[in-house]
Amino acid sequence: MRTETRSAPTVVIQPSRGWAPIRLRELWAYRELLYFLVWRDLKVRYKQTVLGVVWVVIQPLFMMFVFTFLFTTVARLDTDPVPYALFVFVGLLAWNLFAKGLSEGSTSLATNQQLITRVYFPRLILPSAVVISGLLDFAIGFLPLAGIMIYYGYPLELSPAFLVLPLLVALIVVAALGIAFWLSAIDARYRDVRYTLTFLTSLWLFATPVVYPLASVPTNLRWLYSLNPMTAVVEGFRWSLLGSAWTLDLITGISLVAVVVLFIGGLFYFRRTERIFADVV
């Protein structure tokens, strides 16, 4: 009796040319790899650390104390009626999620050089895994925030504004992904990116209303803040958690559009340059 065996179909992988399409079905097929990379990043981040995830709490608290001293004692910045410590911690909570995705996502291709040169998978997964893994740190950061809010008499309430918070978190992730797509694709070819990340992140922090209110910026300069995708998100965070004033004006609208433009532009630029990653990384 003769049995027939069927061989698996041969799949030929060829580099794309020009502006490559975004293959969502392919990304979905590799979703398990995304889960694995997220889990790997979380394990590596706290490996051989004494305090572990406590560092997630210590860093924003320390920054909050430093900024509170500088801007209330030295610069005497007024954020009434919200206490400055609470004001800046909420801003830092949103900012740290973005900054982590920006800094680590931008070097994700070079960090995973051996993986890229050996097997095929959608390269978009690499910066995406880094940004998504930062959501755990963000969630842990809500523990000290809850304590600070209770201390100052700002208990969390399930108000309509609070229900918008997941959308604002999604905007941070989208903004971080957009920048990470741009910079990681450039970093794969030019290593200068990693040397400018620290400077870029620090400059971007002070160009965003994290440690000061947008209302303190001179009116003739506020149009510059509309080009910053994090301006609307940080202001929205304070509105959602603290009830601060937030209006959907021209500055907010342009800032939100900037998030979408950076993400779509970074996505297509990453796909266009993806074909050379294995050769230049």
Beta strands, then each sheet from edge to edge (+ up, - down):
end
